[in-house]
Amino acid sequence: MRSPLTSLSPALFASCLLCSGGVSVCGIPVVEVTEDEERAGDDGDNEDDGDDGSGGEGSGDEGEGEDGGEEGDNGGEGEGGGEGEDGGEGEGDGGGEGGGEGEGCRDGVEVIDGAATGTFNSVAVDDEGLLHVAYSQVSGGVIYARQHAGGAWTFEVVQALPVGSHPAIAVGAGPDPEVHVVYPGPSGSIDHAVRDPETQEWSVPDSAVAGATSARVRNLEIDDDGGLHLLYEASLPFVGVVSLYVHKPAGAQWGNVEQVAVLAQPGVFYFGEESMALDDDGVPHVAYQDDLDGNRDDLGYAVRAASGWATEIVTDVGFVGGHNAIAVDDEGTVHIAYTDLAAFGLQHAHRAATADAWTLQTLDTTDNPDGVALATGADGVVRAAYRTLDFCRLRAAAFNGTTWDAELVDDDHCALDELSLAVDGDSVAHVVFHGSDGDDLLQATVCP
């Protein structure tokens, strides 16, 4: 059965929760959602799509189609779609060209929250392949959305208004992980809230960084030991716009703030971005746009060493790095995807752990790519997701070791440039983005 709680939009849920005392939500008793809850509503009550890969309008393990299809093994068969084990196949609505084959993966886009009035989001995937999303809600503060087995989403308020608009999320190990969310808090600090998997309650936030007025959270990463790594941006008097980092070892307090790089001179509005990824040893690597000369034309890179942060310029050709994303693969090769306004395209810089020089190449120029996210999967493949300025499309690409294989993911929703990407244990990419043609928070699945 579907919990009554999941039938409310997060915006209404937030406002009701604030006045309910937690006993009921707008007169509806709060019902605990189990992991076996059936997928329902707009996000899952779809007659064209069944569990374990349905064909046509048939659904479920038996896959019996309403259009007269015969029973199949975990995949309906009939006029609505072809047959397939754990994945629809054919030209019908139930298993069209986007239908996965053999493993149950299907390309497609779903609505997470149909009233997510906001822009910024962050996604993480747990060991079970389930998604966890933190996002800002103009009318509700920082919201946490959790995907359950079967596909249903539930929503919780991490921090009500007033709160900043740049949250980031990280999840621990295990089937029911501890969830960490950081965000600009109401008192001028960067706050850190933790969701306890046993009580399913959020802790009273602690301050990861005090006195961080007007800070912009960029990344939160968690290492194999459970330590947290936070990257954020702030303006410091007489210094300028700087990229800053703070580490919280597992079981310890947040450490001292470290300066990664100076991004722009004092009094200059910084238009660029920074991104961070950890390598297999838990060492943070950062990409950023270096705008110290005011020309917005340098891509910078920094890595944390025992002696501090070592920085360098990757390239100063073109107007580069305004949007960027970074990943480190299993071999220790650093990959940076970045925009080049002069070339109207998305570029790729990569350097092996034993190399001295960066290799630069074009990632994609179709439709003028813009905001980008980067991630690696269990298969070691580096994957990118990005929107385009022309036609407002969502695209994705995978690096085959030499070149990038790019594809169109969605052109039905106008994707904003603040998108996030996570790759699960089956190397399926999940892109979370806001659609500018409405208030939807969406999730796109890109099969390997």
C-alpha positions as CSV (number, residue, x, y, z in Angstrom):
1,M,0.0,0.0,0.0
2,R,1.1,3.5,-0.6
3,S,1.7,5.7,2.4
4,P,-0.6,8.7,2.6
5,L,2.5,10.8,3.2
6,T,3.8,10.1,-0.3
7,S,0.7,11.5,-1.9
8,L,1.7,15.1,-0.8
9,S,4.1,17.3,-2.7
10,P,7.2,18.2,-0.7
11,A,6.2,21.8,-0.7
12,L,2.8,21.0,0.9
13,F,4.5,18.4,3.1
14,A,7.0,21.0,4.4
15,S,4.4,23.5,5.3
16,C,2.1,20.9,6.9
17,L,5.0,19.4,8.9
18,L,5.9,22.7,10.4
19,C,2.5,23.1,11.9
20,S,1.7,19.4,12.6
21,G,4.2,18.6,15.4
22,G,5.2,15.5,13.5
23,V,2.1,13.5,14.5
24,S,0.2,14.0,11.3
25,V,0.5,15.8,8.1
26,C,-2.5,18.0,7.2
27,G,-4.7,15.5,9.1
28,I,-3.2,12.4,7.5
29,P,-1.4,10.1,9.9
30,V,2.3,9.6,9.2
31,V,2.6,6.0,8.1
32,E,6.0,4.3,8.0
33,V,7.1,3.5,4.5
34,T,8.5,0.0,4.1
35,E,11.1,-1.0,1.5
36,D,8.4,-3.2,-0.1
37,E,6.1,-0.3,-0.8
38,E,4.6,-0.6,-4.3
39,R,5.4,2.1,-6.7
40,A,2.4,4.4,-7.2
41,G,1.2,7.8,-8.5
42,D,2.7,9.7,-11.3
43,D,6.2,8.4,-10.6
44,G,5.2,4.8,-10.8
45,D,1.6,3.9,-11.5
46,N,2.3,3.6,-15.2
47,E,0.3,1.0,-17.1
48,D,2.9,1.0,-19.8
49,D,5.7,-0.1,-17.4
50,G,5.8,-3.1,-15.2
51,D,8.2,-4.4,-12.6
52,D,11.0,-6.6,-13.9
53,G,10.4,-5.3,-17.5
54,S,6.9,-5.5,-18.8
55,G,5.7,-5.6,-22.4
56,G,2.9,-3.3,-23.5
57,E,0.4,-2.8,-20.8
58,G,1.3,-6.1,-19.0
59,S,3.2,-5.8,-15.8
60,G,4.6,-7.9,-13.0
61,D,6.6,-11.1,-13.0
62,E,4.0,-12.9,-15.1
63,G,3.7,-10.1,-17.6
64,E,0.2,-10.7,-18.8
65,G,-0.7,-7.9,-21.3
66,E,-4.2,-6.4,-21.3
67,D,-4.1,-6.4,-25.1
68,G,-4.1,-10.2,-25.3
69,G,-0.4,-10.8,-24.8
70,E,0.5,-14.2,-23.5
71,E,2.3,-14.9,-20.3
72,G,6.1,-14.5,-20.4
73,D,9.0,-14.9,-18.0
74,N,9.4,-11.6,-16.3
75,G,8.5,-9.7,-19.4
76,G,5.0,-9.3,-20.9
77,E,4.3,-10.2,-24.5
78,G,1.6,-8.8,-26.8
79,E,0.7,-5.9,-29.0
80,G,1.9,-3.4,-26.5
81,G,5.5,-4.5,-26.7
82,G,7.8,-7.3,-27.5
83,E,9.1,-10.0,-25.2
84,G,12.3,-10.1,-23.2
85,E,13.6,-11.4,-19.9
86,D,13.8,-8.7,-17.3
87,G,13.5,-6.0,-20.0
88,G,11.0,-5.1,-22.6
89,E,12.0,-5.1,-26.2
90,G,10.1,-4.0,-29.3
91,E,8.4,-1.0,-30.7
92,G,5.4,-0.8,-28.5
93,D,4.9,1.7,-25.6
94,G,6.0,-0.9,-23.0
95,G,9.4,-1.7,-24.5
96,G,10.4,0.8,-27.1
97,E,13.8,1.6,-28.3
98,G,14.7,2.9,-24.8
99,G,13.8,-0.4,-23.2
100,G,16.6,-2.3,-21.6
101,E,17.5,-5.8,-22.8
102,G,18.4,-8.7,-20.6
103,E,19.2,-6.8,-17.3
104,G,16.0,-4.8,-16.8
105,C,17.7,-1.4,-17.3
106,R,15.5,1.1,-19.3
107,D,16.4,4.5,-20.5
108,G,13.8,7.1,-19.5
109,V,12.9,10.1,-17.4
110,E,10.7,10.2,-14.3
111,V,9.4,12.9,-12.1
112,I,10.8,12.9,-8.6
113,D,8.9,16.0,-7.4
114,G,6.3,17.8,-9.5
115,A,6.4,20.9,-7.4
116,A,10.2,21.4,-6.9
117,T,10.5,25.1,-7.3
118,G,14.2,25.5,-7.2
119,T,17.4,25.0,-9.1
120,F,20.1,23.2,-7.1
121,N,20.3,19.5,-6.4
122,S,22.8,16.8,-5.4
123,V,22.4,13.0,-5.9
124,A,24.1,10.0,-4.4
125,V,23.5,6.3,-4.9
126,D,23.8,3.6,-2.2
127,D,25.1,0.1,-2.3
128,E,21.6,-1.2,-3.2
129,G,21.5,1.1,-6.3
130,L,18.8,3.3,-4.7
131,L,19.0,7.1,-5.1
132,H,19.2,9.8,-2.5
133,V,18.7,13.4,-3.5
134,A,19.0,16.7,-1.6
135,Y,17.6,19.8,-3.3
136,S,16.5,23.3,-2.5
137,Q,12.8,24.1,-2.4
138,V,11.9,27.8,-2.6
139,S,8.8,27.3,-0.4
140,G,10.2,24.5,1.8
141,G,13.9,24.8,2.5
142,V,16.3,21.8,2.0
143,I,14.4,18.7,1.0
144,Y,15.6,15.1,1.1
145,A,14.1,12.6,-1.4
146,R,14.7,8.9,-1.0
147,Q,14.0,6.2,-3.6
148,H,12.7,2.9,-2.2
149,A,12.9,-0.6,-3.7
150,G,10.1,-0.7,-6.3
151,G,10.7,2.9,-7.3
152,A,8.6,5.0,-4.9
153,W,9.9,8.2,-3.6
154,T,9.4,9.7,-0.1
155,F,10.3,13.2,1.1
156,E,11.6,14.7,4.3
157,V,12.5,18.3,5.3
158,V,16.1,18.5,6.3
159,Q,16.0,22.2,7.1
160,A,13.0,24.6,6.8
161,L,13.4,28.2,5.6
162,P,15.4,30.4,5.9
163,V,18.2,28.4,4.4
164,G,20.7,28.7,1.5
165,S,20.1,27.2,-1.9
166,H,23.2,25.0,-2.5
167,P,22.8,21.6,-0.7
168,A,25.1,18.6,-1.2
169,I,24.6,15.0,-0.2
170,A,26.7,11.9,0.5
171,V,25.7,8.4,1.7
172,G,27.6,5.8,3.7
173,A,28.1,2.1,3.0
174,G,25.5,-0.6,3.6
175,P,22.0,-1.4,2.5
176,D,20.4,1.3,4.8
177,P,23.1,3.9,4.9
178,E,23.7,7.0,7.0
179,V,22.9,10.1,5.0
180,H,24.8,13.3,5.2
181,V,23.5,16.7,3.9
182,V,25.4,20.0,4.0
183,Y,23.9,23.4,3.1
184,P,24.2,27.1,3.9
185,G,22.4,27.4,7.2
186,P,20.2,30.2,8.6
187,S,22.9,31.6,10.9
188,G,25.6,32.2,8.3
189,S,27.3,28.9,8.7
190,I,27.5,25.7,6.6
191,D,25.4,23.2,8.5
192,H,25.7,19.5,8.5
193,A,22.7,17.2,9.2
194,V,22.9,13.4,9.5
195,R,20.0,11.0,9.0
196,D,20.2,8.0,11.4
197,P,19.2,4.8,9.6
198,E,17.8,3.2,12.8
199,T,15.6,6.1,14.0
200,Q,15.1,7.5,10.5
201,E,15.4,11.0,12.0
202,W,17.7,13.9,11.2
203,S,20.2,15.1,13.8
204,V,20.3,18.6,15.1
205,P,22.6,20.2,12.5
206,D,26.2,21.0,13.5
207,S,28.3,23.6,11.9
208,A,30.8,22.3,9.5
209,V,32.0,25.8,8.9
210,A,31.1,28.8,11.1
211,G,31.0,32.3,9.7
212,A,30.5,31.3,6.1
213,T,28.1,34.0,5.1
214,S,27.1,33.9,1.4
215,A,29.1,30.7,1.0
216,R,28.2,28.4,-1.9
217,V,28.5,24.6,-1.3
218,R,30.1,22.9,-4.2
219,N,30.7,19.2,-3.3
220,L,30.4,16.8,-0.4
221,E,32.2,13.5,-0.8
222,I,32.6,10.5,1.5
223,D,35.6,8.2,1.5
224,D,35.8,4.5,2.2
225,D,36.5,5.1,5.9
226,G,33.4,7.3,6.2
227,G,35.3,10.5,6.3
228,L,33.6,13.6,4.8
229,H,35.2,16.1,2.4
230,L,33.5,19.4,1.8
231,L,34.3,21.9,-0.9
232,Y,32.8,25.4,-0.9
233,E,33.3,28.9,-2.2
234,A,33.3,32.2,-0.3
235,S,34.5,35.8,-0.5
236,L,37.2,36.8,1.9
237,P,38.1,40.4,2.6
238,F,41.3,41.6,1.0
239,V,41.8,38.1,-0.6
240,G,39.0,37.7,-3.1
241,V,36.8,34.8,-4.1
242,V,38.4,31.6,-2.9
243,S,37.8,27.9,-3.0
244,L,37.9,26.3,0.4
245,Y,38.0,22.8,1.8
246,V,37.3,21.2,5.1
247,H,37.7,17.5,6.2
248,K,35.8,15.5,8.8
249,P,37.5,12.2,9.6
250,A,35.2,9.4,10.5
251,G,34.2,9.6,14.2
252,A,35.9,13.0,14.6
253,Q,35.0,16.7,14.4
254,W,35.3,18.9,11.4
255,G,38.9,20.1,10.9
256,N,40.3,23.4,10.0
257,V,39.4,25.2,6.8
258,E,42.0,25.0,4.0
259,Q,42.4,27.4,1.1
260,V,42.4,25.5,-2.2
261,A,42.9,28.4,-4.6
262,V,42.1,32.0,-5.1
263,L,39.5,32.2,-7.9
264,A,39.0,36.0,-8.5
265,Q,40.3,39.3,-7.2
266,P,38.4,41.2,-4.4
267,G,35.3,42.9,-5.5
268,V,34.9,40.8,-8.6
269,F,31.8,38.7,-9.2
270,Y,32.9,35.1,-9.9
271,F,31.0,33.5,-12.7
272,G,32.9,30.2,-12.6
273,E,32.5,26.9,-10.7
274,E,34.6,24.4,-8.8
275,S,34.2,20.6,-8.6
276,M,35.8,17.9,-6.5
277,A,36.3,14.1,-6.6
278,L,38.2,11.6,-4.5
279,D,40.6,9.1,-5.8
280,D,40.8,5.5,-4.4
281,D,43.1,6.6,-1.6
282,G,40.6,9.3,-0.5
283,V,42.7,12.2,-1.8
284,P,40.6,15.1,-3.0
285,H,41.2,16.6,-6.5
286,V,39.6,19.9,-7.5
287,A,38.9,21.6,-10.9
288,Y,38.0,25.3,-11.0
289,Q,37.9,28.3,-13.3
290,D,40.8,30.6,-12.6
291,D,39.6,34.2,-13.1
292,L,42.4,36.1,-11.4
293,D,43.1,38.0,-14.6
294,G,39.4,38.8,-15.0
295,N,39.2,37.2,-18.5
296,R,37.5,34.0,-17.4
297,D,39.8,32.0,-19.7
298,D,41.8,29.6,-17.5
299,L,41.0,26.1,-16.2
300,G,42.7,25.3,-12.9
301,Y,43.4,22.0,-11.1
302,A,44.4,21.4,-7.5
303,V,45.3,18.3,-5.5
304,R,45.7,18.0,-1.8
305,A,49.2,16.9,-0.6
306,A,50.9,16.5,2.7
307,S,52.4,19.9,2.4
308,G,49.1,21.6,1.3
309,W,47.3,22.2,-2.0
310,A,49.3,22.1,-5.2
311,T,47.7,24.1,-8.0
312,E,48.3,24.5,-11.7
313,I,46.7,25.8,-14.9
314,V,45.5,22.9,-17.2
315,T,44.8,25.1,-20.2
316,D,44.3,28.8,-21.0
317,V,43.2,28.3,-24.6
318,G,39.7,29.7,-25.2
319,F,37.2,30.9,-22.6
320,V,37.3,27.7,-20.5
321,G,36.2,26.2,-17.2
322,G,33.1,28.2,-16.4
323,H,31.3,24.9,-16.0
324,N,33.4,22.0,-15.1
325,A,33.3,18.6,-13.5
326,I,36.1,16.2,-12.3
327,A,36.4,12.5,-11.8
328,V,39.3,10.1,-11.0
329,D,39.2,6.6,-12.5
330,D,40.4,3.3,-11.0
331,E,43.8,3.8,-12.6
332,G,44.3,7.2,-11.0
333,T,43.8,9.1,-14.2
334,V,42.2,12.5,-13.6
335,H,39.4,13.6,-16.0
336,I,38.0,17.1,-16.2
337,A,35.1,18.0,-18.4
338,Y,34.7,21.7,-19.0
339,T,33.0,24.2,-21.2
340,D,34.8,26.3,-23.8
341,L,32.7,29.4,-24.8
342,A,35.0,30.1,-27.7
343,A,34.6,26.7,-29.3
344,F,30.9,26.4,-28.3
345,G,31.6,22.9,-27.0
346,L,32.4,20.7,-24.1
347,Q,36.1,19.7,-23.8
348,H,37.9,16.9,-21.9
349,A,41.3,17.1,-20.2
350,H,42.8,14.0,-18.7
351,R,46.2,13.0,-17.2
352,A,47.4,9.6,-16.1
353,A,48.8,9.3,-12.6
354,T,52.3,8.8,-14.0
355,A,52.1,11.5,-16.7
356,D,53.3,15.1,-16.6
357,A,51.2,16.6,-19.4
358,W,47.5,16.9,-19.9
359,T,45.8,15.5,-23.0
360,L,43.1,17.8,-24.3
361,Q,40.3,16.7,-26.7
362,T,36.7,17.5,-27.7
363,L,34.0,15.8,-25.7
364,D,30.9,17.1,-27.6
365,T,29.9,20.1,-29.6
366,T,26.3,19.2,-30.4
367,D,23.8,21.9,-29.7
368,N,26.3,24.0,-27.7
369,P,26.8,22.0,-24.4
370,D,26.7,23.8,-21.1
371,G,26.5,22.7,-17.5
372,V,28.1,19.3,-16.9
373,A,28.5,16.5,-14.3
374,L,31.0,13.7,-14.3
375,A,31.2,10.3,-12.6
376,T,32.8,6.8,-12.8
377,G,31.1,3.5,-12.3
378,A,32.0,0.0,-11.2
379,D,33.1,-0.8,-14.7
380,G,35.7,2.0,-14.6
381,V,34.1,4.0,-17.4
382,V,33.9,7.8,-17.0
383,R,30.5,9.1,-17.8
384,A,29.3,12.7,-18.4
385,A,25.9,14.3,-18.3
386,Y,25.2,17.8,-19.6
387,R,22.5,20.1,-21.0
388,T,22.7,22.1,-24.2
389,L,22.1,25.8,-24.6
390,D,20.6,25.2,-28.1
391,F,17.2,23.4,-27.9
392,C,17.6,22.9,-24.1
393,R,18.4,19.2,-24.4
394,L,19.9,16.7,-21.9
395,R,22.7,14.6,-23.3
396,A,25.1,12.0,-21.9
397,A,28.4,10.6,-23.0
398,A,30.8,7.7,-22.0
399,F,34.6,7.7,-22.5
400,N,35.8,4.5,-24.3
401,G,39.4,5.2,-23.5
402,T,40.1,7.1,-26.7
403,T,36.9,9.1,-27.7
404,W,33.5,9.9,-26.3
405,D,30.3,8.2,-27.3
406,A,27.6,10.8,-26.9
407,E,23.8,10.4,-27.0
408,L,20.6,12.3,-26.6
409,V,18.9,11.5,-23.3
410,D,15.9,13.8,-23.3
411,D,14.5,16.7,-25.3
412,D,11.0,16.8,-23.8
413,H,12.1,18.8,-20.7
414,C,14.2,21.9,-20.8
415,A,17.1,21.0,-18.5
416,L,18.7,23.7,-16.3
417,D,22.5,23.7,-16.1
418,E,22.6,22.7,-12.4
419,L,22.4,19.0,-12.7
420,S,24.0,16.1,-10.8
421,L,25.1,12.6,-11.7
422,A,25.6,9.3,-9.9
423,V,26.5,5.9,-11.3
424,D,25.3,2.7,-9.5
425,G,26.9,-0.6,-9.1
426,D,25.5,-1.9,-12.4
427,S,27.1,1.1,-14.2
428,V,23.7,2.7,-14.8
429,A,23.9,6.5,-14.8
430,H,21.3,8.6,-13.0
431,V,21.0,12.3,-13.8
432,V,18.9,14.5,-11.6
433,F,17.9,17.9,-13.0
434,H,15.3,20.6,-12.9
435,G,13.2,21.2,-15.9
436,S,12.8,24.9,-16.7
437,D,9.5,24.3,-18.5
438,G,7.9,23.7,-15.2
439,D,8.7,23.1,-11.5
440,D,9.6,19.4,-12.0
441,L,12.6,17.7,-10.4
442,L,13.4,14.9,-12.7
443,Q,15.6,11.8,-12.9
444,A,16.9,10.4,-16.1
445,T,18.2,6.8,-16.4
446,V,21.0,6.2,-18.9
447,C,21.8,2.5,-19.4
448,P,25.3,1.3,-20.1
